[in-house]
Amino acid sequence: MLHYLSNIEMSDNTPKEQNSIPTSKVQRSAKFVKTGFKVGGNYIKHYSKKLFNPDMDKTELNEDNAADIYESLSELKGSALKVAQMLSMDKNLLPQAYTDKFSQSQYNAPPLSGPLIVQTFKKYFGKTPDKIYDKFNVRSSNAASIGQVHQAELNGKKLAVKIQYPGVGDSISSDLKLVKPFAFRLLGMSEKELDIYMKEVEERLLEETDYELEVRRSIEFSTACAGLDNVVFPKYYPELSSKRIITMDWLEGKHLREFLQTNPSQELRNKIGQALWDFYNFQQHELRAVHADPHPGNFMITSENKLGIIDFGCIKEMPEDFYYPFFSLTSTGLMENKEETIKAFRQLEMIHVNDSPKQIEFYYTMYRQMIGLFAKPYITDHFDFGQTAFFDELYGFGEKVSKMPEFKQARGVKHFIYVNRTNFGLYNILHELKAEVKTDTFKPHVTLEFAAS
């Protein structure tokens, strides 16, 4: 092992490595139980303090719980940490302390140590990485929720090697069952709604941990999107990949946070924002399947000031019976026709068959307002994502709805989970960029009539 490490510079900022990872159900369950005890202790401490200070809020409690849960999920990695990452992207679902802590997994989680990485190569290739590549850096360049990335070289070409954490793909179902009580307490969803959420997450995660599927999709999507302006993709190498390892070209560039620290010009922000908008809307409206993991860690801004896309693990396909009613509502004057709008809401299961006339009117009014807000970028040919008023209104409405008892029951087809995540994630990145974007480049395909249901 020493010859791997001979040319690696150590840094005080290097995250502490893990030398082991719990892989069995018993080990992972024990970790959740231990974390549950910690969280319980935090509540006891909070309410003890509150006896002496009745005006005390939950800020300290949320910070303590967020730190303990994140530490546990970071050690477990996999689907539980991925769920935390997803929740951190929705500013309405969690208190700020959780959002801040969980968002760390978007950029860098604690990496696994070299020996564990070498074991993974032996398992899937029957040889160590130095027998596959001319050079392989055993210290990871980036570690996230499901895998970590290492730099390698072969035949003079710089490569990125993504390696999945041991046990992650085999523990998805059991992990989600273990994380469910935490999610139930944090999210305040009804059990039925939480079950729908977890089932959809499980389906996507099972796909996301299949790296052979990811390589095929990466090649397919990067080829389909090759004609887009200012968007670049790495080349993928199926012969150097396996079910748990992916080899691709190394893309040089800066992550969004690093890019913004260079104080880029408005023109450059707009250029990157336009590339991001076109990338997503081309997929949604022309491919009807979309890169559904829009956290900042999946994008690079290259030295040529182009948008590099480095992860196609999570893809959400949109069936026609979802696509047409949803995007027709966002992109036309359809909502001026109450009868057709209600038909579309019924098709999307936002209004249920057994709803009373009063409920129909309530949900029609609320969803019309909700979609109207979401659709603002779609109904003009340009949109300034740097404006704070739009996001204040959007998140303010989301916070209001999250507290309403009428929304504690499950509403909407399962496709909303990842489509909402995708589009709000896109909006958030464009907001961070403060980009002004031409929004009519790839228009939705729409229909103005829906069958009664």
N, C-alpha and C positions, 0 to 999 in steps of 0.2 A: 504493500500500500504506500510506502514512503515515497516511491518514485512518482506517484501521482501528485503528491503534495509539494514537491521540491520547488516549483516555480510559483507557488501561490502566495500572494501577499496577504497577511492577516490584518484585519482592521478592527478597531474598537467598536465600529458600528455594525459589524457582522452579527446577525442574529444568532443566538445560542442554538447549537445543533442538537437534535434529538438522536440518541443512540438506539432507541427502540420505539416501537409503536404498538399499542394494544390492537391485536387483530381478532381475537376470539370474542364471541358474544359475551362470555362471562367476564373477560377483562374489560371490555368496553362498557358493559352494564355496570360493573363496579365503579368505573370512572364517573358515570352519570350519577350513581347513588351518592358518591362522595361529594360531587358538586351540589347535589340537592341538599345535602346536610349543610354545606357552606352557605347556600342561599337561605336556608331556614334560619341559620345563625345570624345572618345579616338582618333578617326581619325581626328577630328577637332583640337584637341590638338597637334597631331603629325604633321599635315601639317602647323599649326601655328608656331611651333618650327622650322620646316624645312625652313620656309621663312628666318629665321635668321641663319640657319645652313644647307646649301644645301647638305652637305656631310653626314647628319644624316641618319642612316639606320633604318630598321623597328624593331630592337630588342626590344626597349622600348614599341612600339606599340603592338607587339606580346605578350609581357609579361603582359601588362595591359589588353588586350583583353582576353588572356588565363585565367587570374585570375577572371575576371568578368563573363566569360562564365562558368567556372568551379564552381564558387560559386553558380550561378543560377541553374546549372544542379544538383549540390549536394543537393540543397534544394528540387528540383522537383523529384530527383531520377528516377528510372525506365528506360525506353527505351532510353531516351535522354542521360542519364549518361552512359548507356551501350554502345551507339554508340561512345561516347567520349573515353571510355575505349578501345574499339576496334581500334579506330584510333590511340591511343597512342602506340599500338603495332606495327604499321607500320611506320618505321622511314622515309619512303619516302613521306608519304602523307602530313605531317604537319610540320611547322617550329618547331624547338627544344623547344621553350617556351611552345607550346601547348602539345607536347609529354611529357615534364617533368611534367606539371601541371595535365594533364588528367590521367597520370599513377598513381596518388594518389588513384584513385578509384579501382585500382587492389588490394590494401591492406586495405584501411580504408577510408570510407566516413563518414560524420557526422551521428551518429546513431539516431534512434527515441527514444523518452522517454518512460519510463515504462508504464504510463497510456495508451498510444496508443497501446502498445504490448498487454496489458491485454484486451483491447477492441477487438483486432483481435481474441484472444482465445474465448472470449464470442460469437463472431459472428459465428465462425466455429465449436466450440465444445459445446457452450452453458454453459460454465463454465470457471472460471479463472484457470491459469496454476497451482496454488498451489493445486487445486482439481484433477489435472491429474498426476502430478509428486510429488515425496516425497520432492524434493527441486527444486527450479527454480530461477536462477539469473536473475533479471529483467534488469540488466545492460548488454548490449551486449558485446560479446567477439570480434566480428569482424563485421563491416558493409561495404557492397559493394553497387553495383548499383541497384540491384533488391530486395535484402533482407538482413537481418542481423542474426547473429548466437548468441544463448544464451546457457549457460551451465545449465544442469539439472541433476537430479539423480532419479532413480526409481529402487526399489528392489536391492539397492547396486551397480547398474551399472551407470557409468557416461555417459551422453547423450549430443549430440549436437542437438539443436532445431533451425531450419532455418525458419524464419518468413518473409513472403513477405510484402513489404511496401503497405499500403492501396492505392487502386486506380491504382497501377502499371499495373496490367493485363488488366484493362478496358480502359487504356489511350494510348495504344501502337500506334494505327493508327493515332490518333489525335496528339500525341507527335511527331511522325516522320514527319507529315506534318509541324509542327511548327519548327522542327529542320532543315528542308530541306533548307531554305534560308541561314542559317549559314553554313551548309555543302557545299552548292553550292559555296559560297564565299571562304571557306577554301580549298576545294578540287580541284576546277577548272575543275570539270568533265563537260561533256556535259549533258544537261537535260535528254536525253535518257539514258545515262550511269548511272546517278544518280538515275533515276527511277528504273532501274534494280537492282541497289545496295540496295535501300530502300525497294523494294518488297521482296527481298531475306532476308534481315535483319528482316523485319516484320514477315515473316513466321517462322523464327527461334525463334524470341522473343515471339511469341504467344505460341510456344511449351515450351519455357524456363520458362514462367510464370505459366504453368500448372504443379503444384507440384505433382499431382496424376500421371501424365505422367512421371515426373522425377523419382518418386519412382519406378515405374515399370521398367523404363529403367536402373536405377541404379542397381537394383537387377539383371536384365538380363545381363548387361555389366560386372558387377563385377563377376558374375558367369562364364561368357564366358572367362574372363581374369584371372581367379583364378589360372591357371597353370603357369603363367608368374613368372620368378624369381624376387625376391626382390621388388614386388609390393603388396601393401595391400590396403584393402577397408574397410570402416565401414559397419556394419550390419544395414539394414534399417527396420523400424517398420511401416508398412502400417496402423496398427490399431491406431497408435499415430500420424498419418499424415492426411492431408486434402488437398483441392485444393490450399491452401495458406500457409500451415505449413508442414514441414518435420521433423521427428524425426529419428535420426540415432545414432550409437555409437560415442562417443567422441574419436577422434584420437589424442594422444599426439604427439607433434613434433614441428619442427621449419619450418617456411616458408623459401623459398629460400634465401631471403635477410639475415635473421637471421642465417641460416645455413652457408652461405658464410663468415659471420663475425667471425665464429669460426675457420677460416683458415683451412678447411679440407684438408687432404692429396690428392695428385693426384689420388691415388688408390681409395679413397672414392668418389671423383668427378666422376671418370670413372664408378664406380658401380652405382651411382644414374643416371648418364647420360645414361648408358646402359639400365637400367630399363625404363627410359623415352622413349628411342628410340624403345625398344621392345613393350612397351605399345601402342604406336601410330601406329607402322607399323603392328603389329598383327591385330589391328582393321581395318586399311585401306585395308590390303591385304587378310585377312581371313574373316572379318565380313562385309566388304564393307560399313561400317558405323563407324563414328569416333567421339570421344570426341572433339568437335570443339571450345573449349574455353581454349586455352593453356596459360592463363596468370598465373603468378607465385602464385597468391593468391589461386589457386585451388589445390595446391600440398603442401604436408608436408613431411619433412624428419624425420622419427620416431627415437626414442632412439635406436632402433635396426638397424639403418642406412638402412631403407627401404623407398621406395617411397610410400607415402600415397596419394590416389586420393579421393578428398572429394566433387566433384561436377560433376554430369552428366546431368546438365540442358540443355546444348546445344549439340545436336547430329546432325551430317550431314551425310545423306545417299548418297552413290555414285552410280548412275545407271550405268549399263554396258556400255552404249554408251558414257559415260564420262570416266569411269575408264580405259577401255582398251586403247583408244588412248592416254590418258594423261600419264599413267604410262609406257606404251610401249615406249613412247618417252623418258622418263627419265631413263629407265633401260636397254635399249638394244642398238644395233648399228643401230636401225631403221633410225636415222637421217642421216646416210650415204647414204640412199636411198631417193633422193630428191622427186621423184614422190609419194612414199608412205607417206613421211613426209607431203607433201602438202595435200594429202587426209585426213590425221589425223587432220591437221590444219583446213581443211574445216569442218570436223565432229564436231570439237570443236568450230566452228564459229569464229576462229581467222583470217581466210581468208574467205571473203564473196563471194557469187555467182557472184555479179556484179563488183567485183574488176577487174581493168584493168591488163594486163600483167606486167606493171611497178609496180603496187601496190602489185601484187602477189609476185613478186621478192623481193620487199622491206620488206613486212611482213614475208615472208619466212626467209629472212636473219636475221631480228631482233628477231623473235620468236625462231629461231634455236639457236641464241646466248643466249637468255634469259633462255630457258629451259636447254641449256647446262650448264649454271652457276648453276641453281637450282639443276641440277642432279648430280653435282660433288660428293656429299656424297654417291649416289646410285651406282656409276660406279666403286667403289673400295670396298674391303672387310673391310677396316678400314677407319675412318676419324677423323681428329683432329679438333674439333670445337673450340679449343682455339686459332687457328691461326687467326690473324686479316686480313691478305691479302685477304682471301676468302670473308670475310664480307665487306671489303672496296670495292672489285670488285663488289659484289652483289648489295650493296646500291648505289655505284657510277653509275652502269648501270641503276638501278631503277630511280635515280634522273635524269639522262640523258633522259630516256624515258618519264618521267612525264612532261618534258618541250617541248616535240616534238608535233607539231600540228597534226601529223598523228595518235596520240593516244588519241586525244580529243573525238573521236567518240567511241561508245560502241563496244568492241571487246571481243569475248569469251563468252561461255555459263555461265549462272548464277552460276553454281556449283563451278567455280573458286573462287568466293568471299570467301566462307568458307574453301575450300580446301587450297587455298593459305594462308589464315589467320592461319589455323591449322599448316601447315608445316613451314611457316616462324616463327610462334610463337614457335614451337618446336626448330627450329634452334637457335632462340634468347636465349632460356633458356639454351640450350646446350653450347652456346657461353659464357653465364654468368658463367656456371659451369666450362668452359674451359675443357670440357670432351673429352676424346679420346674413340671412340665408334666403336664396331664391327657392321658394317652396313649391313651384309648379313644374318642376323638372320631370318628375315621374308621377303622373296623376292616377288616383285610384280608378278602377273600373267599377261602374256603379249601375244600379237599377233603381227605378223610382216606384216600383210596385212589388208587394210581397203577398204571398198567399195567406189567406186568413187561417188562423189556427185556433 
